[in-house]
Amino acid sequence: MALASRMWRFFPLGRGAAPGTRFSTGTWGSLEQCCPRRFRGPEVIGNPGTLKRGLLFSALSYLGFETYQVISQAAVVHATAKVEEILEQADYLYESGETEKLYQLLTQYKESEDAEVLWRLARASRDIAQLSGTSEEEKKLFVYEALEYAKRALEKNESSFAAHKWYAICISDVGDYEGIKVKIANAYIIKEHFEKAIELNPKDATSIHLMGIWCYTFAEMPWYQRRIAKMLFATPPSSTYEEALGYFHRAEQVDPNFYSKNLLLLGKTYLKLKNKKLAAFWLMKARDYPAHTEEDKQIQTEAAQLLTGL
């Protein structure tokens, strides 16, 4: 019934028109002024066979359009469902630490136009680069590959906080192969994208933590690197330990104990600020953090060594 009722809009009013239907006199008046000759009966109807064929063509055209819409909508729904299924599988493999399987899964969809798929692929490529079994030559290839995926993710969706975050991370990684001048120049871009990621999702502790690392890195930059930076740039990037501390605490407030490295860096930052009491507090938390990954074990060892020094 819905289809039939909508189809009536495509047909001219004739004997089947609803009782009481009238044409606007104003409309016909304007036509008469443009066209002095008035059309009557047979001149309007013309050949009945032609009219029937016109009605049939209109109906078929409308049905074809309706069918196209239904098929298009079904395709979109199917594509969306497929993407969601891929993302679920990818997140499960990531949480399970199945780095290689995750990469194999996502590379099947490397031509995807979906930002959620692409930034996960950037992360997976980077994780492969970090594996101990990856050669230096392969690592470089994966690092640049990760940056390309992150760049595409950002192009597809500039409102994705994760795309901004992983783009910044990947640019930082590439800096290791580009030289000190490019690395310092990239620092401005990295900061911009971390800040954007935090703006888009203030509850993402990782983005906040990474902004803290950015501040910590430039706060402890050796004097000779500062000198090079001043020679290359009028206003080189800079920060303070106080700024870094603020981000590390903010990350901890958003998601307490989310990352052993955030605990370690809180302790190390307090050491830089000569506050041994608070440094010991956070270093003990880092040392006692349950080790789920190889990185956690390394952080436990470093925290224990720093505590021994205290």
Residue pairs with C-beta under 8 A, 6 or more apart in sequence:
3 66
6 62
7 59
7 62
10 58
10 59
10 62
11 55
11 58
13 21
32 38
45 51
83 112
83 114
83 116
83 117
86 105
86 106
86 109
86 117
87 116
87 117
87 120
89 105
90 102
90 105
90 106
90 117
90 120
90 124
91 120
93 101
93 102
93 105
94 102
94 120
94 123
94 124
97 293
99 124
99 127
99 128
99 131
100 128
100 131
102 124
102 127
103 124
103 125
103 127
103 128
106 117
106 120
106 121
106 124
107 121
109 117
109 121
110 121
110 149
112 118
112 121
113 156
114 156
115 153
115 154
115 156
115 157
115 160
115 163
116 153
116 157
116 160
116 162
118 149
118 150
118 152
118 153
118 156
118 163
119 149
119 150
119 153
119 160
119 162
119 163
119 165
119 166
121 149
122 146
122 147
122 149
122 150
122 153
122 166
122 167
122 170
123 146
123 166
125 142
125 143
125 145
125 146
125 149
126 142
126 143
126 146
126 166
126 169
126 170
126 173
128 134
128 142
129 138
129 139
129 142
129 143
129 146
129 173
130 139
134 142
140 177
143 170
143 173
143 174
143 176
143 177
144 174
144 177
146 166
146 170
146 173
147 167
147 170
147 171
147 173
147 174
150 163
150 166
150 167
150 169
150 170
151 167
151 170
153 160
153 162
153 163
153 166
153 167
154 160
154 163
154 164
154 167
156 163
157 163
158 164
159 200
160 200
161 196
161 197
161 198
161 200
161 201
161 204
161 207
162 197
164 193
164 194
164 196
164 197
164 200
165 193
165 194
165 197
165 204
165 206
165 207
165 210
167 193
168 189
168 190
168 191
168 192
168 193
168 194
168 197
168 210
169 210
171 186
171 189
171 190
171 193
172 186
172 190
174 186
175 182
175 183
175 186
176 183
178 186
180 225
180 228
181 232
184 228
184 229
184 232
184 233
184 236
184 237
185 232
185 233
187 214
187 218
187 237
188 237
190 214
191 211
191 214
191 237
194 207
194 210
194 211
194 214
195 211
197 204
197 207
198 204
198 207
198 208
198 211
201 207
202 254
203 254
203 255
204 254
205 251
205 252
205 254
205 255
205 258
205 259
205 262
206 251
206 258
206 259
208 247
208 250
208 251
208 254
209 247
209 248
209 251
209 259
209 261
209 262
209 265
211 247
212 244
212 245
212 246
212 247
212 248
212 250
212 251
212 262
212 265
213 244
213 265
214 239
215 239
215 240
215 241
215 243
215 244
215 247
216 239
216 241
216 244
216 265
216 268
216 269
217 239
218 237
218 238
218 239
219 238
219 239
219 240
219 241
219 243
219 244
219 272
220 241
220 272
221 229
221 238
226 236
229 236
229 237
230 236
241 269
241 272
241 273
242 273
244 265
244 269
245 266
245 269
245 270
245 273
248 262
248 265
248 266
248 269
249 266
251 258
251 259
251 262
252 258
252 262
252 263
252 266
257 263
257 285
257 289
260 286
260 289
260 291
260 295
260 296
260 299
260 300
261 286
261 295
261 299
263 282
263 283
263 285
263 286
263 289
263 299
263 303
264 282
264 283
264 286
264 299
264 302
264 303
266 282
267 279
267 280
267 281
267 282
267 283
267 285
267 286
267 303
267 306
268 279
268 283
268 306
270 276
270 278
270 279
270 282
271 279
271 306
276 310
279 306
279 310
280 307
280 310
283 303
283 306
283 307
283 310
284 303
284 307
286 299
286 300
286 302
286 303
287 300
287 303
287 304
287 307
289 296
289 299
289 300
290 296
291 297
291 300
